[in-house]
Amino acid sequence: MFYNRIEELNTLKKYLNSDNLEFFILYGRRRVGKTALLKKAVYGKKGIFFVGRQVTGSTLLDAFSNEVARLFNLHGATFKSWEDALRFVFQKAKDENIYLVLDEFQYLVEASPELPSIIQMLVDHEESKIKLILCSSSISFMEKLLAYKSPVFGRKTGYMKLNPVKFEHSNDFLPDYDFHNLMKAYAITGGVPQYLNLFDTKKSISKNIIDLFLSSGAPLKEEPLFILSQELREPKIYQSILEALAFGYNRPGDIASKIGFSDSRKIQPYLHNLITLNIVQKEIPVTIKNPIRTRKGIYVISDPLFRFWYRFVFPYLQYLEFGQIEPVIEQLEKNFEQFVSFQFEKEARIFLSSTLGFDRIGRFWENDLEIDIIGKKRDQWFIGECKWRNRNITQSDLNTLYKKEKALGVKPSCYILVSKTGFKNNLEIMQNIMLVKLDRDKGWIIDKKCVLN
């Protein structure tokens, strides 16, 4: 199924319809929908869609030769080298638009390392209208391909990093779920299309978790392990770091101590690599004036699937190997709603930022003080509290926010309360209070706007 990639699809079509040589690079994490997007974009056009595999270079060249022969009706044609094969396609595209998609390009280069240099030479010297698209699910590989030392550096005419779909579009994949269940599913999958497509909306979230992660042969039972093994060396150290992060060890010293490193500086390269892969992010209190120099930053798992898996699956793999899912179920019953609240807060900040047009938004923490939402728009501050629970927000919750504001030392222009279910009728609602809830049927709703002075 293909949903909500209109902007990305139009971008690709613009390059495909050009009368010039185009060299486009598309990349993104595994299962994010790159191949589906490309197939939709090239549908009805003339060209070759070739997918790399982990086989020998000669096997891949033979398979590519067959695709060239099929397209141009050259029965039994073979090529002695990749240079000959690619040059032939480039020259065939001299007078007509022909696309050439090389998907899972990292496997092609793994088998034939000369490919980037061949492409550089052809792009530089061949007069052609070819639409060359390189695609890969290996983030680390593509980052190197785009780097200064790469043979193809400076040759691309466009590129796109394909991200997961946004929360508000997840209901296209799971139309039978209400927005509360959508938030739970999104907190697990992070909007990766293939993961969303695996959910069965006729089943509860709990039953889907069992089917997708815990049961024998579950499709996502080892998904993060596969991604790490594809991208990184020394996966054991990365796994230990991710498990520590999943259980709340967020500062370098705490992480190092948890995984048995005596020097926290030794884990910095690992954290850097995880950040490059968009699995981890460094978070800094939004009020910090110089975020580059501050030491108040913490590290969190930003990829929801990894957050879920390292919190609820990885620590219990030894039980799951013997079909014992009870320890995981027990942990889910105790901690899953709190786990979802992290994503709920994040999505609330995204919604508020797009609605109110903040210059910056984030959260704040210092010692025992935590504030879920702090936004700034020009010279005005906004602070807020999020509650992912099955009880309405009360006056007590609002009073708590007032106390936090005094400890923060910033006088906000607006107080924001964000609720899963709603608000008590006796809430003392002033003009400078904004009320937002995630309605089961309608999604984000503003119950009351803030009146600013």
SULSULVEN-V175286 format. One record per backbone hydrogen bond with DSSP energy under -1.0 kcal/mol. NH is the residue of the N-H (numbers start at 1). CO is the residue of the C=O. E is the energy in kcal/mol with one decimal. If there is no record, write none. Layout:
nh->[NH;NH]
co->[CO;CO]
e->[E;E]
This chain:
nh->[9;10;11;12;13;14;15;16;17;18;22;24;25;26;27;28;32;37;38;39;40;41;42;45;48;50;52;55;60;61;62;63;64;65;66;67;68;69;70;71;72;74;77;85;86;87;88;89;90;91;92;93;94;99;100;101;102;103;105;107;109;110;111;112;115;118;119;120;121;122;123;124;125;126;129;131;132;133;134;135;136;142;143;144;145;146;150;153;155;157;158;160;162;165;169;170;172;174;177;179;182;183;184;185;186;187;189;190;194;196;197;199;203;208;209;210;211;212;213;214;215;218;220;221;226;227;228;229;230;231;232;238;239;240;241;242;243;244;245;246;247;248;249;250;255;256;257;258;259;261;266;267;271;272;273;274;275;276;277;278;279;280;281;283;286;288;294;298;299;300;302;303;307;308;309;310;312;313;314;316;317;320;321;322;323;324;325;329;330;331;332;333;334;335;336;339;340;341;344;345;346;347;348;349;350;351;352;353;354;355;356;357;359;360;362;364;366;369;371;373;374;375;376;377;380;382;383;384;385;387;389;393;398;399;400;401;402;403;404;405;406;407;408;409;413;414;415;416;417;418;419;420;424;427;429;433;434;435;436;437;438;439;443;445;447;448;451]
co->[5;6;7;8;9;10;11;12;13;15;130;132;158;134;160;136;29;33;34;35;36;37;38;42;99;101;103;53;56;57;58;59;60;61;62;63;64;65;66;67;68;69;74;81;82;83;84;85;86;87;88;89;91;46;131;48;133;50;135;104;105;106;107;108;112;114;115;116;117;118;119;120;121;122;93;98;22;100;24;102;26;138;139;140;141;142;147;150;152;23;23;25;27;191;166;167;169;170;174;440;178;179;180;181;182;183;185;186;31;192;193;196;200;204;205;206;207;208;209;209;210;215;212;218;222;223;224;225;226;227;228;234;235;236;237;238;239;240;241;242;243;245;244;248;251;252;253;254;255;256;263;264;267;268;269;270;271;272;273;275;274;274;300;298;363;285;290;283;250;281;279;279;303;304;305;306;308;309;309;313;314;316;317;319;320;319;323;325;326;327;328;329;330;331;332;335;336;337;340;341;342;343;344;345;346;347;348;349;350;351;352;353;376;376;374;371;369;366;364;384;362;382;360;380;377;375;414;373;416;418;387;422;394;395;396;397;398;399;400;401;402;403;404;405;381;381;432;383;434;385;436;387;393;424;427;430;415;448;417;445;419;443;439;437;435;435;431]
e->[-3.0;-2.6;-1.8;-2.1;-2.4;-1.9;-1.5;-2.5;-2.1;-1.0;-2.5;-3.0;-1.9;-2.9;-2.3;-1.3;-1.5;-2.0;-2.6;-2.6;-1.9;-2.2;-2.4;-2.5;-2.3;-3.0;-2.9;-1.9;-2.1;-2.5;-2.4;-2.1;-2.6;-2.6;-1.9;-1.5;-2.3;-2.7;-2.2;-2.1;-2.2;-2.3;-2.1;-2.0;-3.0;-2.3;-2.0;-1.7;-2.7;-2.6;-2.0;-1.3;-1.6;-2.2;-2.7;-3.0;-2.9;-2.9;-3.1;-1.5;-2.2;-2.0;-1.6;-2.3;-2.0;-2.0;-2.6;-2.2;-2.2;-2.3;-2.8;-2.2;-1.9;-2.4;-2.8;-2.6;-2.7;-2.6;-2.4;-2.4;-1.4;-2.1;-2.4;-1.6;-2.0;-1.7;-1.4;-1.7;-2.2;-2.8;-1.3;-2.5;-2.9;-2.4;-1.5;-1.7;-1.5;-1.7;-1.6;-3.1;-2.3;-1.8;-1.5;-2.7;-2.9;-2.2;-2.5;-2.8;-1.9;-2.2;-2.6;-1.3;-2.1;-2.1;-2.3;-1.9;-2.3;-2.7;-2.4;-1.0;-2.6;-2.0;-2.4;-1.4;-1.9;-2.1;-2.5;-2.4;-1.7;-1.6;-3.1;-1.3;-2.7;-1.9;-2.3;-2.6;-2.3;-2.1;-2.5;-2.4;-1.2;-1.8;-2.5;-1.2;-2.8;-2.8;-2.3;-2.2;-2.0;-3.2;-1.5;-1.2;-2.4;-2.6;-2.0;-2.1;-2.1;-2.2;-1.6;-1.8;-2.4;-1.5;-2.5;-3.5;-2.2;-2.0;-1.2;-2.7;-2.6;-2.3;-1.4;-1.6;-2.5;-2.9;-2.9;-2.6;-2.8;-2.1;-2.9;-1.9;-1.4;-2.1;-2.1;-1.3;-1.9;-2.5;-1.0;-2.4;-2.6;-1.7;-2.7;-2.4;-1.4;-2.8;-2.2;-2.0;-2.5;-1.7;-2.4;-2.4;-1.7;-3.0;-2.1;-2.1;-1.9;-2.5;-2.6;-2.4;-2.0;-2.0;-3.2;-1.5;-2.7;-1.4;-1.8;-2.2;-2.3;-2.5;-2.7;-1.7;-2.2;-2.9;-2.4;-2.5;-2.2;-2.8;-2.0;-2.4;-2.2;-2.3;-1.1;-2.5;-1.5;-2.8;-2.0;-1.7;-2.0;-2.0;-2.1;-2.1;-1.6;-1.8;-2.0;-1.6;-2.9;-1.1;-2.8;-2.7;-2.7;-2.9;-2.7;-1.7;-2.8;-1.4;-1.2;-1.2;-3.2;-1.9;-2.7;-2.5;-1.9;-2.7;-1.9;-2.6;-1.7;-1.6;-3.1]
